[in-house]
Amino acid sequence: MNQKIAEIAGICLDGAQIDREQIERLLAEAENDLCDLLYWANRIREKFFADKVKICSIVPGRLGGCNQDCKFCAQSTRYKTPYAKARLISDEQILDAAKNTKAAGVTTFGIVYSGNTVGEKELARLRNLISQIRNSIGLDVCASLGVMTVQQAASLVDAGLTRYNHNLETSERHFANIVTTHKYSDRVETIQAAKQAGLRVCAGGIFGIGETEDDTVQMALQLRRLDVDAVPMNFLHPIEGTPLANQKTLEPRQILKTIALYRFMLPNKTLKIAGGRTRNLRDLQSWMFYAGANAILSGNYLTTTGRAVKEDLQMLADLGLQQDTD
């Protein structure tokens, strides 16, 4: 057993935060002792979340037609993909998706809009949908709608929205290499606005987009400073037509190391493994829980397919884990 990793894990298990020096030591030791890193990450997960795993599903409210230039995204009008033209998903389709989510046994449902923001007309539509999904269907509702003011977020809270997703995507240093049409500060301010309005916040990023190890650490430190509730961890699924179409994807062991690192740095925060998990983790997919994850995005994503909820529930059962329905 690697004693240095064990000592750092002890700090996390006691509910304290590890500092930058301890993070660097952890990364250095993990080079040769990945299994020890995973062992302690799993112990930390068990300490704060027991055997419970949260499952979430999403539906697009508006798909494609985004005028932003995020290099990994197939929904940008700047790239030659099937999603360059915007398509609005009907109320009926969204409500049907929510009902199917409920029938599958999932308790959290997210509505995701392409684009940098949504207008007042769409916000009015969303308030009505959120109210129906929350009160008539009985699901916890999350939304990802881009840049948002405190006042806009508060109006969604009044309709029944409980959480908001707005990812940092990467570190502040690397952000300008990936996105140039809006600022990193815009994302930070939106997270702060959502929190001020009383929403729980899901904020994470995407890995495998050319970031360094230091960028990975810096994003976690920023998420820790922002005190977000949940951290979605996406792993690049290269899409033909985007600038990152030929980007080499991360290997499964590197992904597990990253998840474990985030569990050490964010011991009591939900780590949700989302886009790219089936493609990139391959046969090691179930190991994400032993690396410290305690939530997954199940079903299809936005422009790529995922795994059926039934399969994910079976995976949890096989591992002796339970779905967290709170």
N, C-alpha and C positions, 0 to 999 in steps of 0.2 A: 504493500500500500504506500502510495506517495504521500509522505507526511506533510509536505508543503501544501499540496492541494487540500488535504484533510484539514489543516489548520485554517485555511481560507474559508473552506466550507463551514467550519465551526462558527466563524463570524456571521455568516449568512443565516445559519440555523438559530443563532441567538437573536436574530432580527436586526442586526446592524448592517450598515452599508460598507462595502469594500472600497478602498481608495485606488487611485491610479497605479500606484506602485504595486499593490496586491493584484490588480488586474493584469499588469505586465508579467508578474511572476506566474500567475495562473496560466497565461498563454504560453509562456516558455516551458512550463512543466508539462502542459498538455501535448506538446510536440511528440513526446515519447510515451506519455501515459494517458492517452485519450480515454481508455476504459475507466481509469480512476476519475477523470473529469465527469464522465457520464454517470458513474456510480453516485457521486456526490450531488450532481445536478438532480438526479432522481430522488435522492434523500431530501433535498430541499423542496422539490415539488410535493413529495408526500407530507412534509411538515406543514406546508401552507394550504394544500388542496386535497390531501388524503387521496382517495381513489376516484375522485370526481373529475369528469372531463366535459367541458361545455361544447355543444355542437351548434353551429350557426349556418344558415343558408341565406343566399342573396338572390335578388332579381334586378335586372336593369330597369330603370324607369325611363331613361333616355340612353340609347346606345349609339356610339359613334358620333361623327361630326364635330369633334372637339378641335378648337382652334389653338390649343396649346401644343408644345413640341416635345413632350416627355419622350425620350428616345426609345423607351421600351414598350410604348403603348400603341396598340393596333388601332385605337379609336381616333387618332389624330388625322385631321384633314391634310396634313403636310406629307403623309406617307401613302404609298400605293398599297392599300389593304382593302379588304371587303367592307370595312367599317368606316370609310371616309365620309360617307353620307349619314346624317343623323336620322335615327328612327325612334319615334316616341312609342313606348309600349302602352297599350290601352289600360284603362282602369280595370276592365274585366280580366285582362291577362295577369295583371299584378295581383288582383284579389284571388284569382284561381291559383296562382303560384303560392300565395299565402295559405290557402286552404290545403293544397297538396303538402306544403311544409308541415302544417299542423297534423295532417293525417299520417305523415311519415314519422311523427314522434319528436320533431324538432321544436324547440320553444322560442328561439330567437330568429327573427326574420329582418333582413336588411334590404333597403331600396337604394340603388346606386345610380347616380346621374353622371353622364359624361359631361365634360366641359368645366370651365373654371368656376362657374357659379350658376345659380338659377334665378329666374325673374320672379316678380311678385305673383304673376298669373300661375306659374308652376307651383309656387309655395302654397297658394290657396288650394290647388288640386291636391298637393301632398298632405296638407292638413286634414283634408277630408278622408283620404286614403288611410292615413295613420290612425285616425279615429276609428274607422271601420275595422281595420286589422286588429287594433288593440281591444276594442270593445265587443265586436261581433264575432271575430274569429278567435281571439284570446291568445295572441302572440305578443311577446316583447318586441318592440319595433326599434330598429336602428336605421340611420340614414347616412349616406355619403353624398353630399351635394356640392362639394367644393367650398370656396371661400364664403364665409357666413359672418354676419354681424351678431352682436349680442341680442339685438331686438328680433332679428329673424329667428335665431335659435330659440328664444323665449316663446315665440309664437308656435313653434313646433312642439315645445314642451307642453304648452297648453292643450295641444291636440292629442298628446299621449306619447310623444317620442321620449325614449329613455336614454338613448346613447347616440353618439355621433362619431363617425369614422372620418379621419382626415390624416393621412400618412405624411410623415416627413420625407419619406422615400430613401434618404441617405443622409450623410453628414452635411453640415453647412458648407464645408470645403468642397466636397464632390458635387454638390447640388447643381452648381453652374455648369458642370460638364454634362449634365443629364437634362436639365431644363433651363431655358433662357427666357421664356415668355411670362414668367412670374417669379417672384422672389421667395427665398426660403423664409423670410420674415412673414410673408403673407400666410404661410402655413402655420407658423408658430402663433401668430395673432388669432387665427381661426380656432386653433385648439384652446387658446385662452378664453376666447369669446364663448365657445361651447361650454366650458367649465363654469364660466361666470353665469351662464343662463341656467345652470343646474343640471346639465347633461353629464352622464358618464362618457368618457372619451376613449375610443380605440384609435391608437396612433402607432404606426410602425413604419415599415418600409419594404424595399425590395433588395435582395442580395444577388450578387453575381452580375452586377452592372458596371464592373470595372473599378469598384471601390477597393481601397487598401484595408488592411486589418485595423489600422488606426481609424479609418472612416467608420468601420463597424462599431468600434468602441465609442467613438464620439457621438454617434447617433443614440446609442444606449444611454450615455450620460445625459444627453439632452432630454430624452424621454423621462429619465429619472428626475431631472430638474422640473419638468413640466408636470410630473406626478400624474401621468395618465393611468387609466384603469386597466387597459388591455393593450397588448402589442401584437398586431398582426404581422407575421413574418412570411413574406412572399419570396419565392426563388425564381429567377428569370426563366421564363419559357420563351425562347426566341421566336418571334413572329416574322415571317417573310414580309419584306417591304419596309420594315422599321430599321433604323440605323443600327440596332443591336441584333439584327437577324443572324449574324455570323459569330456572335459572342459565344465563347466557350462557357458552358454551364458549370456550376459547382459540382464537385463529386459528393456522393452521399456522406462520406465521413467528414468532409469539411462543413456540410450543412449541419450535421449532428453536433460538431464542435461549436458552431455559431449559436445554435439553440442552447446548448449547455452554458456557454459564456453569458448569454442573456439571462438565463435562470440564476446564475451567480450574481449578476449585476442588478437584477430586478426580481429578487427572491419571492416577493409576495404579490407580483403582478401577473395577470393572466397572459400567457404566451400562446397565441393562436396561430397555428400553422395553416397557411392559406394557399394562394396560387403557386403552382409549380410543384406541389409536394409529391404527387403521383409520378410525374415525369422525372423528377430529379432524385428523389429518394429511392425509387424503384423497390427492390426487395427489402430495403431497410426502412420502409415507411413506418412500420409499427415501433421502430426504435425511437421515433421522435418523442414518445412519452417518457422513455428512459433517459432521454437527453434533457427532460425538464418541461416539455410542453404540457399544457393542461386544457387546450381548446383546439378545435379544428373547424375549418370552413368546409362544409360537406355539400355535395351536389355540384352542379356546373358553376363555373365562374362567369366572367363576362364575355370574353372572346375565346375561351378555351374550355374544354370539358374537364370535369372532375370525377369524383367517385360517387356512386349512389349511396344515399343515406343508409340503406339497408346493409350495404357492405361495411360501412364505417361502424354501425352499431354492432355488427358481428365481430369486427376487429376488437372493439372495446370488450365485448363479452369474452372473447378468446384470451384477452390479456388480464381478465379479472378486474377490469375497470368499469365504472358506472357513469351513465350520462348525468350531468349536472343540470337539473331542470329548474333550479331556483333563478 
